[in-house]
């Protein structure tokens, strides 16, 4: 540039030749600028491509890629550490392409319960996301929590009902009409069912849908719902009857059918007012370890409930009475009947007696029948 300016310095600006020479240099400079701009753009694009390549290549040699896929699945601990499991599951599937492949191919990451309200209007995106999650969990069985049966046909509801053979646990709220419509044998994977918040419609005969659930072991319900469905009582290991008023005699009849039961919780039971039938046979439940009974506050007799039971494996016994202002607690104990029950069930280690009226003499007599007792709440 300096040589060009020097050659023009002594020229005569007024001559045509001088102007042509200057215009020639201007044109050449503009051409060079355009050429350099093009080269700069090409180099810039090349630099970005190299940066993209670098970003893609670096993860390929990171230490995390040297770990076996089995070890990568340690992020299951992250999902297990919180009730809001979906966000961590989605997070680990977005770290990198490798992690995404591993996450999407790990059904254990997606087989958690996702509560769904079927009565709410849902978008196509919500339905697609729900399907994706359940598809990623296949072929594992899945926990399902369904709230409020939709008033009209719902693609989401239809999809979830179609997954019934994969239901591992079921929490059902609202009307049970659709549940009753499931065909026998459609609950092959069901292990646990909670119908405590379920409403029902009158039925001429109990439904048999649960009779085909060969894996069903844990049941939570109210007595009203209990009468709507036939239950495979003999295969249950856990039975909870929720806090509504229930006849103690009816609950005892159900309990005596649960020959493999391990844990039982009954609430609220209305005590007997008549004496127990002395001729009734004693029924052993050899696996029952925990029995919790909550009686209503009418001051009645509770010992007939124990007159037919033999629980040799029982270690935890809770007997409680609901206290209501202006009413009496459970007060009448048949010493002979309950003592005989204690002798048939001598291995109790934890005892809770709340809201029951006992004399000090009766209390001492009751405790002496439990030589293994290590904890008591009275």
C-alpha positions in Angstrom: 0.0 0.0 0.0 2.9 2.4 0.8 4.5 1.8 -2.6 1.2 2.6 -4.4 0.8 5.8 -2.4 4.4 6.8 -3.0 4.0 6.4 -6.8 0.9 8.6 -6.8 2.4 11.2 -4.5 4.2 13.1 -7.3 1.5 12.6 -9.9 -0.7 15.4 -11.2 -4.2 14.9 -9.8 -5.6 17.0 -12.6 -4.6 14.6 -15.4 -6.9 11.9 -16.6 -4.2 9.3 -16.4 -3.8 10.0 -12.6 -7.6 9.5 -12.0 -7.6 6.2 -14.0 -4.6 4.9 -12.0 -6.3 5.8 -8.7 -9.6 4.1 -9.8 -7.6 1.0 -10.8 -6.1 0.8 -7.4 -9.5 1.3 -5.7 -11.0 -1.5 -7.8 -8.1 -3.8 -6.9 -8.4 -3.0 -3.2 -12.2 -3.7 -3.3 -11.6 -7.0 -5.1 -9.0 -8.0 -2.5 -11.3 -7.1 0.4 -14.1 -9.2 -1.2 -11.7 -12.1 -1.6 -10.5 -11.8 1.9 -14.1 -11.6 3.3 -14.9 -14.8 1.4 -11.8 -16.5 2.8 -12.7 -15.3 6.3 -16.2 -16.7 6.0 -14.8 -20.0 4.7 -12.3 -20.1 7.6 -15.0 -19.2 10.1 -17.2 -22.0 8.9 -14.2 -24.4 8.9 -13.4 -23.3 12.5 -17.0 -24.0 13.6 -17.0 -27.4 11.9 -13.7 -28.2 13.7 -15.3 -27.0 17.0 -18.3 -29.3 16.4 -16.0 -32.2 15.6 -14.0 -31.5 18.7 -17.1 -31.4 20.9 -18.2 -34.7 19.4 -14.8 -36.4 19.8 -14.0 -35.3 23.3 -16.8 -37.3 25.0 -15.5 -40.4 23.2 -12.4 -40.4 25.3 -13.8 -39.2 28.6 -13.3 -41.5 31.6 -17.0 -42.1 31.9 -17.1 -44.0 28.6 -14.6 -46.5 29.9 -17.1 -47.6 32.6 -19.2 -50.7 31.8 -22.8 -50.1 31.0 -23.7 -52.1 34.2 -21.9 -49.5 36.3 -23.5 -46.6 34.5 -26.8 -47.9 35.8 -25.8 -46.5 39.2 -28.0 -43.6 38.3 -30.9 -45.8 39.4 -29.8 -44.8 42.9 -30.6 -41.2 42.0 -34.1 -42.1 40.9 -34.7 -44.2 44.0 -33.7 -41.4 46.3 -36.7 -39.2 45.6 -40.5 -39.6 45.2 -40.4 -37.2 42.2 -38.6 -39.8 40.2 -39.5 -38.7 36.7 -37.4 -35.5 36.6 -34.1 -37.3 37.5 -34.9 -40.1 35.0 -35.4 -37.6 32.2 -32.2 -35.7 33.4 -29.9 -38.7 33.2 -31.3 -39.5 29.7 -30.3 -36.1 28.4 -26.6 -36.0 29.6 -25.2 -37.4 26.3 -26.2 -39.7 23.5 -24.5 -42.6 25.2 -26.3 -42.1 28.5 -29.6 -41.7 26.7 -29.2 -45.0 24.9 -28.4 -46.7 28.3 -31.3 -44.9 30.1 -33.8 -45.8 27.4 -32.6 -49.4 27.5 -33.0 -49.7 31.3 -36.6 -50.5 32.1 -35.9 -50.3 35.9 -35.4 -46.6 35.4 -39.0 -46.1 34.3 -41.1 -48.7 36.2 -42.2 -46.2 38.9 -45.7 -45.1 39.8 -46.9 -42.0 38.0 -50.3 -40.9 39.4 -52.7 -40.1 36.6 -56.1 -38.2 36.9 -58.2 -39.7 34.2 -60.9 -37.1 34.5 -58.7 -34.2 33.4 -58.4 -33.2 29.8 -55.0 -34.0 28.5 -53.1 -32.9 25.5 -51.7 -35.2 22.8 -48.2 -34.4 24.1 -49.2 -35.6 27.6 -50.6 -38.9 26.1 -47.4 -39.4 24.0 -45.1 -38.8 27.0 -47.1 -41.2 29.1 -46.9 -43.9 26.4 -43.2 -43.3 26.0 -42.6 -43.8 29.7 -44.6 -47.0 29.9 -42.9 -48.3 26.7 -39.5 -47.7 28.2 -40.5 -49.7 31.3 -41.5 -52.8 29.2 -41.5 -55.7 29.8 -41.5 -55.0 33.6 -44.7 -54.7 35.5 -45.6 -51.2 36.6 -47.3 -49.5 39.6 -50.4 -47.6 38.5 -52.4 -45.0 40.4 -55.6 -44.0 38.6 -57.8 -41.2 39.9 -61.4 -40.4 38.8 -62.9 -42.4 36.0 -63.5 -40.1 33.0 -67.1 -39.2 32.2 -66.5 -39.9 28.5 -64.1 -42.0 26.4 -60.5 -41.1 27.0 -57.5 -42.2 24.9 -55.3 -42.1 28.0 -57.7 -44.3 30.0 -58.1 -46.8 27.2 -54.3 -47.0 26.8 -53.8 -47.6 30.6 -56.7 -50.2 30.8 -54.9 -52.0 27.9 -51.8 -52.2 30.2 -53.8 -54.1 32.9 -51.7 -57.3 32.4 -48.6 -55.3 33.4 -50.1 -53.6 36.5 -47.9 -54.5 39.5 -49.8 -52.4 42.0 -53.0 -50.5 41.7 -54.3 -47.5 43.6 -57.9 -46.9 42.3 -60.0 -43.8 43.2 -63.5 -43.0 42.2 -66.0 -45.5 40.7 -64.9 -49.1 40.3 -67.3 -49.7 37.3 -64.5 -49.9 34.8 -62.4 -52.0 37.1 -65.3 -54.5 37.4 -65.4 -54.6 33.6 -61.8 -56.0 33.2 -61.9 -59.6 32.0 -60.9 -62.4 34.4 -57.2 -63.1 34.0 -56.3 -59.6 33.0 -54.4 -58.9 36.3 -51.7 -61.5 36.0 -48.9 -59.3 37.4 -50.9 -57.6 40.1 -49.3 -57.9 43.6 -50.9 -55.1 45.5 -54.3 -53.2 45.3 -55.6 -50.2 47.2 -59.3 -49.5 46.9 -59.7 -47.6 50.1 -60.8 -44.4 48.2 -62.9 -46.3 45.7 -66.6 -45.8 45.4 -68.9 -48.4 44.0 -72.3 -49.0 42.5 -74.8 -51.7 43.7 -74.1 -55.1 42.2 -76.2 -58.2 42.0 -73.2 -60.4 42.5 -69.5 -60.0 43.5 -67.1 -59.5 40.7 -64.4 -62.2 40.1 -61.7 -60.0 38.4 -59.3 -60.5 41.3 -59.7 -64.2 41.5 -57.4 -64.5 38.4 -54.7 -62.3 40.1 -52.4 -65.2 41.2 -49.7 -62.9 42.5 -52.0 -60.7 44.5 -50.6 -60.5 48.1 -51.5 -57.1 49.6 -55.0 -55.6 49.8 -56.3 -52.3 51.2 -60.0 -51.6 51.1 -63.2 -50.9 53.0 -65.7 -53.5 53.9 -68.3 -52.1 51.4 -65.8 -52.6 48.5 -64.8 -55.9 49.9 -68.3 -57.3 49.3 -68.2 -56.1 45.7 -65.3 -58.3 44.7 -64.4 -61.9 45.3 -61.0 -62.1 46.9 -58.4 -64.9 46.8 -58.1 -64.6 50.6 -56.0 -67.7 51.1 -53.1 -66.2 49.1 -52.9 -62.8 50.8 -50.1 -61.9 53.1 -51.2 -58.3 54.0 -54.8 -57.1 54.6 -55.8 -53.6 55.6 -59.4 -52.5 56.2 -59.7 -48.8 56.4 -61.3 -46.5 58.9 -65.0 -46.9 58.4 -67.3 -48.6 60.8 -67.3 -52.4 60.3 -68.9 -55.3 62.1 -66.2 -57.2 64.0 -67.9 -60.5 63.3 -67.6 -59.9 59.5 -63.9 -59.0 59.7 -63.2 -62.1 61.8 -64.9 -64.2 59.2 -62.6 -62.7 56.5 -59.5 -63.1 58.6 -60.1 -66.8 59.3 -60.0 -67.3 55.5 -56.6 -65.7 55.2 -54.6 -68.8 56.0 -51.2 -67.3 54.7 -51.7 -63.8 56.2 -48.6 -62.1 57.7 -49.9 -58.5 58.5 -53.4 -57.4 59.4 -54.9 -54.0 60.3 -58.6 -53.5 60.9 -60.4 -50.2 61.5 -62.9 -49.3 62.8 -64.5 -52.4 64.4 -67.6 -52.4 66.5 -67.2 -54.7 69.5 -69.5 -57.5 70.3 -72.2 -57.1 72.9 -72.9 -60.8 73.3 -70.7 -63.5 74.8 -68.5 -65.6 72.5 -69.7 -68.9 71.1 -67.8 -71.5 73.2 -68.4 -74.3 70.6 -66.7 -72.4 67.7 -63.5 -74.2 66.6 -60.1 -72.6 67.0 -58.5 -71.6 63.7 -54.7 -71.3 63.5 -53.1 -68.7 61.3 -49.4 -69.9 61.5 -47.8 -67.0 59.6 -49.6 -64.0 61.1 -46.9 -61.8 62.7 -48.6 -58.4 63.1 -52.2 -57.7 64.1 -53.5 -54.2 64.7 -57.2 -53.7 65.7 -59.0 -50.4 66.2 -62.3 -50.7 67.9 -65.1 -48.2 67.9 -65.9 -46.2 71.1 -69.1 -47.9 72.3 -67.6 -49.6 75.4 -68.4 -53.1 74.2 -66.8 -56.5 74.5 -63.7 -57.1 72.3 -62.6 -60.5 73.4 -64.9 -62.6 71.2 -62.7 -61.5 68.3 -59.8 -63.5 69.9 -61.8 -66.5 71.0 -61.2 -68.4 67.7 -57.7 -67.3 66.9 -54.4 -69.1 67.4 -51.4 -67.0 66.2 -48.2 -68.9 67.1 -46.0 -66.5 65.1 -47.5 -63.3 66.4 -44.9 -60.8 67.5 -46.7 -57.4 67.2 -50.2 -56.9 68.7 -52.0 -53.5 68.8 -55.5 -53.1 70.4 -56.8 -49.5 70.3 -60.1 -47.8 70.8 -61.3 -44.7 69.1 -61.9 -42.0 71.8 -64.8 -39.7 71.1 -66.0 -37.0 73.5 -68.9 -38.2 75.6 -68.5 -41.9 74.8 -66.8 -44.7 76.7 -63.7 -46.6 75.7 -63.6 -50.3 75.3 -63.9 -51.6 78.9 -65.0 -55.2 79.1 -62.4 -57.9 78.8 -63.1 -61.5 79.3 -60.0 -62.6 81.3 -60.4 -66.3 80.6 -61.0 -65.9 76.8 -58.2 -63.5 76.2 -55.8 -65.4 78.5 -56.5 -68.5 76.4 -55.7 -66.5 73.2 -52.4 -65.3 74.8 -51.4 -68.9 75.5 -52.1 -69.8 71.9 -50.1 -66.8 70.8 -47.2 -66.5 73.3 -44.4 -64.9 71.3 -45.6 -61.3 71.3 -42.7 -58.9 71.6 -44.4 -55.6 71.0 -47.8 -54.8 72.6 -49.9 -51.6 72.2 -53.1 -51.2 74.3 -54.6 -47.7 73.9 -58.1 -46.6 75.0 -58.8 -49.8 76.8 -59.8 -49.8 80.5 -57.8 -52.3 82.5 -57.5 -52.8 86.3 -53.9 -53.0 87.6 -54.6 -56.7 88.5 -55.8 -57.5 85.0 -52.9 -55.6 83.5 -50.3 -57.6 85.4 -52.1 -60.8 84.6 -52.1 -59.9 80.9 -48.4 -59.1 80.8 -47.3 -62.3 82.6 -48.6 -64.3 79.6 -46.1 -62.7 77.3 -42.6 -63.8 78.4 -40.9 -62.5 75.2 -42.3 -58.9 75.6 -39.7 -56.2 75.0 -41.9 -53.1 74.2 -45.2 -52.0 75.5 -47.4 -48.9 75.1 -50.5 -48.6 77.3 
